[in-house]
Amino acid sequence: MTLAAFARTSRLLNAKDFKQVFDTARLKVSTPELLFLACPNQTPHARLGLVIAKKHVKLAVQRNRIKRIIRDSFRRHQHDVSGLDIVVLARKGLGTLDNPQIHRDCQQLWEQLQRRAEKQQRKAERQAREGASSCE
């Protein structure tokens, strides 16, 4: 197995995992066609779940193509967003985009998600330091 594999441990596998992300998503980034929701998890690696609804992408061929592209993009960026559970939701119009455009959108969203996660982490660390110093 290579480092860029999409192993079972890198997937959200059941409804409970998806519900956790939907209920506690602190990080949200989007384009008109894609929405990434994320929340911290208890593992050192990122996990991905896909929601590509037939309502928004009619043909199975298109849904499968989109899922392949998003999984490939995740494999390339999973180390940048480690420690997060991420759900990717399709929006109307995603099926009409060509492969390079979906790759560009995903690239942009992974970068935004990484920046927001780092910012949130710094904020949490700063609050922990301030809380610890007030206890002394």
KOLBANU-659943 format. One record per residue: z, y, x of N, C-alpha, C in turn; residue in three letters. Coordinates in steps of 0.05 Angstrom, whole numbers, plus 5000, padded with zeros to 4 digits. Layout:
<atoms>
ATOM   n.Z   n.Y   n.X  ca.Z  ca.Y  ca.X   c.Z   c.Y   c.X  residuo
ATOM     Z     Y     X     Z     Y     X     Z     Y     X      ALA
...
</atoms>
This chain:
<atoms>
ATOM   n.Z   n.Y   n.X  ca.Z  ca.Y  ca.X   c.Z   c.Y   c.X  residuo
ATOM  5000  4976  5017  5000  5000  5000  5000  5025  5018      MET
ATOM  4983  5044  5012  4982  5069  5027  5002  5089  5016      THR
ATOM  5006  5110  5032  5025  5130  5023  5015  5145  4999      LEU
ATOM  4989  5146  4995  4977  5160  4972  4972  5142  4948      ALA
ATOM  4986  5120  4946  4983  5102  4923  4996  5113  4899      ALA
ATOM  4989  5102  4876  5002  5109  4851  5018  5085  4841      PHE
ATOM  5040  5081  4855  5057  5057  4850  5071  5059  4823      ALA
ATOM  5081  5036  4815  5096  5035  4789  5120  5054  4790      ARG
ATOM  5133  5058  4813  5156  5076  4815  5148  5105  4812      THR
ATOM  5122  5111  4813  5112  5138  4811  5102  5145  4783      SER
ATOM  5109  5128  4764  5099  5132  4736  5123  5134  4717      ARG
ATOM  5118  5150  4696  5137  5151  4674  5127  5128  4656      LEU
ATOM  5145  5108  4651  5135  5084  4638  5143  5080  4609      LEU
ATOM  5164  5093  4600  5172  5088  4572  5177  5114  4557      ASN
ATOM  5181  5112  4532  5185  5135  4514  5210  5151  4522      ALA
ATOM  5230  5137  4531  5255  5151  4540  5249  5170  4563      LYS
ATOM  5233  5161  4582  5226  5179  4605  5211  5203  4596      ASP
ATOM  5191  5199  4578  5175  5221  4568  5193  5240  4552      PHE
ATOM  5210  5229  4535  5228  5246  4518  5246  5263  4536      LYS
ATOM  5256  5252  4557  5273  5267  4576  5258  5292  4586      GLN
ATOM  5233  5288  4593  5218  5311  4604  5213  5331  4581      VAL
ATOM  5204  5322  4558  5199  5340  4536  5224  5356  4528      PHE
ATOM  5247  5343  4528  5272  5356  4519  5283  5375  4540      ASP
ATOM  5279  5369  4566  5293  5384  4587  5274  5398  4606      THR
ATOM  5249  5401  4599  5229  5413  4617  5237  5442  4624      ALA
ATOM  5244  5446  4649  5251  5473  4659  5227  5486  4672      ARG
ATOM  5208  5470  4680  5184  5481  4694  5160  5475  4676      LEU
ATOM  5144  5497  4671  5120  5495  4655  5098  5511  4669      LYS
ATOM  5075  5499  4674  5052  5513  4684  5028  5503  4668      VAL
ATOM  5009  5522  4663  4987  5514  4646  4961  5530  4652      SER
ATOM  4940  5518  4643  4914  5531  4640  4907  5528  4610      THR
ATOM  4885  5540  4601  4878  5536  4573  4873  5507  4565      PRO
ATOM  4866  5490  4585  4860  5462  4578  4882  5442  4586      GLU
ATOM  4901  5449  4604  4921  5431  4614  4949  5444  4613      LEU
ATOM  4969  5428  4608  4997  5437  4609  5013  5417  4626      LEU
ATOM  5027  5426  4646  5045  5410  4662  5073  5417  4654      PHE
ATOM  5089  5397  4646  5118  5400  4641  5132  5384  4662      LEU
ATOM  5154  5396  4673  5169  5381  4693  5199  5386  4691      ALA
ATOM  5214  5367  4699  5243  5369  4702  5252  5353  4725      CYS
ATOM  5275  5360  4737  5285  5345  4760  5292  5316  4752      PRO
ATOM  5288  5297  4770  5297  5270  4765  5317  5262  4786      ASN
ATOM  5327  5238  4785  5348  5228  4803  5337  5212  4826      GLN
ATOM  5311  5213  4830  5298  5198  4852  5287  5217  4872      THR
ATOM  5282  5208  4896  5270  5226  4917  5240  5229  4915      PRO
ATOM  5227  5217  4895  5198  5219  4892  5191  5230  4864      HIS
ATOM  5167  5239  4862  5157  5249  4836  5147  5226  4819      ALA
ATOM  5148  5230  4793  5138  5211  4774  5119  5226  4754      ARG
ATOM  5098  5212  4746  5078  5225  4729  5074  5210  4704      LEU
ATOM  5071  5225  4682  5063  5214  4656  5040  5230  4645      GLY
ATOM  5022  5216  4631  4998  5229  4621  4998  5227  4590      LEU
ATOM  4991  5249  4577  4987  5250  4548  4960  5262  4543      VAL
ATOM  4940  5245  4541  4913  5254  4537  4905  5244  4508      ILE
ATOM  4910  5261  4489  4907  5253  4461  4878  5252  4452      ALA
ATOM  4873  5233  4435  4846  5231  4423  4839  5256  4407      LYS
ATOM  4859  5269  4397  4854  5293  4381  4840  5315  4398      LYS
ATOM  4847  5316  4424  4836  5337  4441  4812  5327  4458      HIS
ATOM  4812  5302  4464  4790  5291  4480  4780  5266  4465      VAL
ATOM  4758  5269  4451  4749  5250  4431  4741  5222  4442      LYS
ATOM  4725  5223  4464  4714  5197  4474  4732  5184  4494      LEU
ATOM  4735  5158  4492  4752  5142  4510  4741  5145  4539      ALA
ATOM  4715  5147  4542  4704  5150  4569  4714  5176  4582      VAL
ATOM  4714  5197  4566  4724  5223  4576  4754  5222  4582      GLN
ATOM  4769  5210  4564  4799  5208  4568  4804  5192  4594      ARG
ATOM  4790  5170  4598  4794  5154  4623  4786  5170  4648      ASN
ATOM  4764  5184  4646  4755  5201  4669  4776  5222  4676      ARG
ATOM  4787  5235  4656  4807  5255  4660  4832  5243  4672      ILE
ATOM  4841  5220  4662  4865  5207  4673  4861  5200  4702      LYS
ATOM  4837  5190  4709  4831  5183  4737  4833  5207  4755      ARG
ATOM  4822  5229  4746  4822  5254  4762  4851  5264  4765      ILE
ATOM  4866  5264  4744  4894  5274  4746  4911  5256  4763      ILE
ATOM  4908  5230  4760  4923  5211  4778  4915  5215  4807      ARG
ATOM  4890  5218  4813  4881  5223  4840  4893  5249  4851      ASP
ATOM  4893  5270  4835  4904  5295  4843  4934  5293  4848      SER
ATOM  4948  5278  4830  4977  5273  4834  4982  5258  4860      PHE
ATOM  4966  5238  4866  4970  5223  4891  4969  5241  4915      ARG
ATOM  4951  5261  4914  4948  5279  4936  4971  5300  4938      ARG
ATOM  4984  5305  4916  5005  5326  4916  5033  5316  4909      HIS
ATOM  5037  5290  4907  5063  5279  4899  5085  5286  4918      GLN
ATOM  5079  5289  4944  5100  5296  4963  5108  5325  4962      HIS
ATOM  5090  5342  4951  5096  5370  4947  5115  5375  4924      ASP
ATOM  5116  5357  4905  5132  5361  4881  5152  5338  4878      VAL
ATOM  5163  5329  4900  5181  5306  4900  5206  5314  4884      SER
ATOM  5218  5294  4872  5243  5298  4857  5238  5308  4829      GLY
ATOM  5213  5308  4819  5207  5317  4792  5195  5295  4775      LEU
ATOM  5201  5296  4750  5186  5280  4730  5167  5300  4717      ASP
ATOM  5141  5292  4716  5120  5310  4707  5104  5297  4685      ILE
ATOM  5100  5311  4663  5083  5302  4642  5059  5321  4640      VAL
ATOM  5035  5311  4640  5011  5326  4638  5000  5322  4610      VAL
ATOM  4996  5344  4596  4985  5343  4569  4958  5356  4568      LEU
ATOM  4940  5343  4553  4913  5354  4550  4913  5373  4526      ALA
ATOM  4897  5394  4529  4893  5413  4507  4864  5412  4499      ARG
ATOM  4858  5425  4477  4831  5426  4467  4812  5437  4488      LYS
ATOM  4789  5424  4491  4769  5434  4510  4769  5420  4537      GLY
ATOM  4789  5404  4542  4790  5391  4568  4767  5371  4572      LEU
ATOM  4758  5358  4551  4736  5339  4553  4710  5352  4561      GLY
ATOM  4707  5378  4557  4682  5391  4563  4680  5400  4592      THR
ATOM  4702  5400  4606  4702  5409  4634  4690  5387  4652      LEU
ATOM  4676  5396  4673  4665  5377  4692  4687  5370  4713      ASP
ATOM  4682  5349  4728  4702  5339  4747  4711  5360  4767      ASN
ATOM  4693  5375  4780  4703  5395  4799  4721  5416  4787      PRO
ATOM  4716  5423  4762  4733  5443  4748  4760  5431  4743      GLN
ATOM  4762  5406  4734  4788  5393  4729  4803  5391  4755      ILE
ATOM  4789  5384  4777  4803  5383  4803  4814  5410  4811      HIS
ATOM  4798  5432  4807  4808  5459  4814  4832  5467  4797      ARG
ATOM  4830  5461  4771  4853  5468  4753  4878  5452  4762      ASP
ATOM  4875  5427  4768  4898  5411  4776  4910  5422  4802      CYS
ATOM  4893  5428  4821  4901  5439  4847  4918  5464  4842      GLN
ATOM  4908  5482  4826  4921  5507  4820  4949  5501  4807      GLN
ATOM  4950  5483  4788  4974  5476  4774  4995  5463  4792      LEU
ATOM  4986  5445  4810  5005  5433  4828  5018  5454  4846      TRP
ATOM  5001  5473  4856  5012  5494  4873  5032  5512  4858      GLU
ATOM  5025  5519  4833  5044  5535  4817  5070  5520  4812      GLN
ATOM  5067  5494  4806  5091  5478  4800  5108  5476  4825      LEU
ATOM  5096  5472  4848  5111  5471  4873  5126  5497  4878      GLN
ATOM  5113  5520  4875  5126  5546  4880  5149  5550  4861      ARG
ATOM  5145  5543  4835  5167  5547  4816  5190  5528  4821      ARG
ATOM  5184  5504  4829  5206  5485  4835  5222  5494  4859      ALA
ATOM  5208  5504  4880  5222  5514  4903  5239  5539  4896      GLU
ATOM  5228  5556  4880  5243  5580  4871  5268  5572  4855      LYS
ATOM  5265  5553  4838  5288  5543  4822  5309  5530  4840      GLN
ATOM  5300  5515  4860  5318  5502  4879  5334  5523  4894      GLN
ATOM  5320  5544  4904  5334  5565  4919  5355  5579  4901      ARG
ATOM  5347  5584  4876  5366  5597  4858  5391  5580  4853      LYS
ATOM  5387  5553  4849  5409  5535  4845  5427  5534  4869      ALA
ATOM  5415  5534  4893  5431  5533  4918  5447  5559  4921      GLU
ATOM  5435  5582  4914  5448  5608  4916  5472  5609  4897      ARG
ATOM  5468  5599  4873  5489  5599  4853  5512  5580  4862      GLN
ATOM  5505  5558  4874  5526  5539  4884  5542  5552  4906      ALA
ATOM  5528  5566  4924  5543  5580  4946  5561  5602  4934      ARG
ATOM  5551  5617  4915  5568  5638  4903  5591  5626  4888      GLU
ATOM  5587  5604  4875  5609  5591  4860  5629  5579  4879      GLY
ATOM  5620  5568  4902  5639  5557  4922  5655  5579  4935      ALA
ATOM  5642  5602  4941  5656  5624  4954  5677  5637  4936      SER
ATOM  5672  5637  4909  5691  5649  4891  5715  5631  4886      SER
ATOM  5713  5605  4893  5735  5587  4889  5754  5588  4913      CYS
ATOM  5746  5600  4935  5763  5601  4958  5784  5622  4957      GLU
</atoms>
